[in-house]
Amino acid sequence: MTGPSTHLTWTELACKDGTPYPAEWRETRAVDLAHAFERVRAACGGHPLTVLSAYRSPAHNRAIGGAPKSQHVEGRAVDVRPPAGMAVETFAMLIKANAAAWGIRGVGVYRTFVHLDTRPTTRLVAWGGTGAKDDA
């Protein structure tokens, strides 16, 4: 299998420093994250979503100034650009409106992308930002 779901690959989930997505989370955290990703993609009419950042090794997270307790380090987060023609704000509103049903517990809205994560909580954590740590 090339990834945890049809449209999300292990390469997309790997750290940009070359560290693969951790094997011990492939049947748990990756599945939850992929499920959320696929729900978002389906709600966008099945149009492709660009993954900018997913898993980050602790060293890479430190190097780019990521939050010390980042969900990226825990293998539970993905930063995604909306499909072509959809504004980031519209994309974020769609995700927030369906977050509970889709298992999304963290939504960060940035200038060019949306962070979504499946952190272990029952409430939605939402924020906005200007930085783009791994946005390349």
Secondary structure, DSSP 8 states (H G I E B T S, - for coil): --SSBTTB-HHHHS-TTS----GGGTTTHHHHHHHHHHHHHHHTTT---EEEE----HHHHHHTT--TT-TTTTT-EEEEE--TT--HHHHHHHHHHHHHHHT--EEEE-SS-EEEE--S-SS-EEEE-S--TT--
